[in-house]
Amino acid sequence: MRLDAFVSKTLHVTRKEAKRLIEHPGVYVNGQRITRTQTLIDEHHDAVVFRDQPLHYQAQHDYLYHKPKGVVVAHRDGQHPTIFDDLNHTRLPATLNALGRLDKDTTGLLILSTDGAFIHQLMHGKHTLGKTYDVTLNTPFTESVKLLEPMTLIDGKGKPYQVKTPTLHHVEGAQVRLTIYEGKTHQIKKMFHALGYEVLELHRHAIGSLCLPTTLHPGELRPLSEAEKTQLLLEATT
């Protein structure tokens, strides 16, 4: 593994930040200071030290999952099947968790990971990752201007909040694609309800720049690539 990738993974920082730390204050591999970020190391056997603290590599597992309708985002639920029930035919780590939630009847992109620091950085990083949804309404949508005006909604705890202005990408009849920048309970349904519309179908198309592949069918998952993970961290933290 490249040294900058190792430092990024073990210290839970971006690759850019890892390169800076390697250059200063410095990282030692088997007692020798290494400043070349591309240096290849054996992540399982080489002794890597940063600021007198040994760094230990622990493999993480990250997946991109196409959530189907009718399952809840939880490990256990007394009333409804969960995404992990849906995935019980696969050999997944017990420590796998979801980045955020989708309602039972909402479909689309979820990120699953054993990397708690990764999930935390995406949810609470410097920048909010936009979530892009395809919305099917009960009637053709004609209120694009009002959707982009200031709007106050009530959150799940009964408190009012000011909605961050969404990005409206596309409107065709009753089909709308938009990006929101919060994760409040039933936010999209509430936004359209306030304008006199009912949401019939809701599908998450993307998180940040990561889009749900058209080849990934409901209930399927695939590993999140290192490049995809790095890009999401960059978008959230820099």
N, C-alpha and C positions, 0 to 999 in steps of 0.2 A: 504494500500500500504506500502511496505517496505520503511524505511526512505532513504536508499541509492538510491532506484529507484526514490523517490520523488525529492531528491536533484539533481539527474542526469537529470531528465526531466525539472525541473524549472531553473536550472543553465546552461543547455545545455552542460553538460560535460559527459564523459564516466562514467560507473559505478565504475571503479577503481579509478578515480579521485574523485568521490563523496565520496567514502569510506575514502579517505585521508582527505578530507575537514571536514567530520564528526568527525574524530579523532583529527584533528587540522586544523584550529583554533577552530572548534566546531560549533554545531548546537543546537538551543534551540527549544523545543517543549512545548508549553503552559508554558513558563517561566522556564523550567527545561532543563539543558544541557543533551543531550543524546549522548553517544559515541558508543552505540551498533548499528551497521549499519543495523542489521536485524529487529530492532524495527518496529512494525506495527503501522501506524498512519492512521487517517481519513483525507485523502487529501483534503476533502471539508470543514472540520470544525475545525481541529486542527490548532493552530497558530504556524507556523514554521518560525524561524528567523535565518538568517545567516549574521554575521557581521553587526548587528543592522538593517538589511533590511528584511522586511517580504517577504516570498516566497509564491507565489500564483500559484496554480496548474490550468493549462488550458489543457483540453484534446486535444490531437493531433490525426490526422487521417493519416495513412500511408497505402499505397496499393502497391501491385505488379500487374502490368498490362501487358497483352499480346497484344502489338500493332499490328493491322492488316495492310495489305497493303492498300495504297490509301488514308490514312488520315494523316494530318499534326499535329505536336505537338504544338498546340496553343489553346488559348481560342476562338479566332475568326480569320477567314480568308475569304477574299472576293472571293477567287477563288476555294478553295478546302474544303471538309469536314474536321473537326478537330477531335481529339481524344475525346473531350468533347461532340461534336455532337454524336459521336459513343456511348458515355456513358450516353446520355440524358435520358435513361429509368431508370437510377439508381438515388437514392437520395444521391448525393455527395456534400460535403461542397463547397461553392462558392470560398473559398480561396485555393483550391487545386491547386498545381503546379507540374510540372514535373521536375525530376532530369535530366538535359541535354535534348538533342533532338535526334530524329531519322528522317532520310529523309522520304519523303512521301511514297516511295516504299520499305523502309526498315521495316522489321517486328521484333518482339521479345520483349525482356524485357525492361520495363520502370518502374521506381519507381515514384509514385505520393504521395505527402504529403502536409499537411497544415503547417508542421513544417519548417519554413524558416531557423532556425538555423541548423537543421538536414541536409537540402539540402546544405547549405553553407559549413558545415563541410565535407561533402562527396566530394564536388566539389573543395574545397580549403584547405583541411586538409594537415597535414604534409606529408602524403603519397598519391600518385595518385592511385585510384582504377582502376585496369585493366578492360577493357571491352572485352569480348570474343565473337567472331563472327563466324558464319558458312557462308562461301562464296562459291557461285557457279559461276564458270568461263565459258567462251565460249569455252575453250579447255583444255585438261588435263594440269595440272601445273607441270612444270619441272625445275623451277628456285628457289628452296628452298634456295640454298646457297646465291644467289643474294638478296633474300628478306631480309636476315639477315645482309646484308652488309650496311654500312652507306648510307643513302639516304636523299636527300634534295628535299623538295616539296614547292609549293607556296600555302600560306594560302588564305582564302577568301578575304583578304584585299590586295592581291598581293605581300605579303612579303614572302621571303624564310625562311624556318625553317628546322632544322635538326630533322629527325624522330628518336624518341627513338626506340631502337631495339625491335621489337615485339617478342612475344613468339609464336613459331610455334608448334602446338599440333599434327596436323594430316593432312595428304594429301592422298587422294584417288581419282585418276583421276582428274576430274575438281572440286572436293570438297575439300575445305581447311578450317580448324579451326585454328584461331590464336587470340592472345590477343594483343591489342594495349594500349598505355598508354598516349594518347592525345585524344582530342576531336575536332580536326580541321575539317573544312568543307570538306566533301567527301574524307576524308583521305584514307580510304581503297581502294576506287575506283581509286584514284590517284596513290597509291602505286602499284597496279597491272597494271594500264595503263602504268606506267613507265617501266614495265617489258614486255610489249607487250600483255597484257591480258585485257579483258573486263569483268566486274562484271555483271552477269545476275541476281543474287539473293543475298540478304544480310539479315542475320538474327542474331540479338543479342541473344546469348545464356546465358550470365552471366555478372554480375557486381560484381567485387571482387569474393568472394566465393559464392555469391547468384546466383543460377541457376534458369532459367525459368522452372517451373514444367511441366512435360509432360502432366499432367491432365488439365492444364489451356489452354483453346483454344483461338484462335484469337478473340479479342473483350471482353474477360472476365477479371475480376480482383478479387483479394482476399486481405484481410487485411495482411499487413506485420506484422509478429509476433514480440513480444518484443525481443525475442532472436535473430532474424534475424537483427533487427534494431541495437541492441547492438553490434553484431558482425561486422556489416558494419562500425559503428563508431570506433570500436577498430582498424580495418584494416586501416582506413583513418587517425586516429589521434595519434596512439601509435606505 
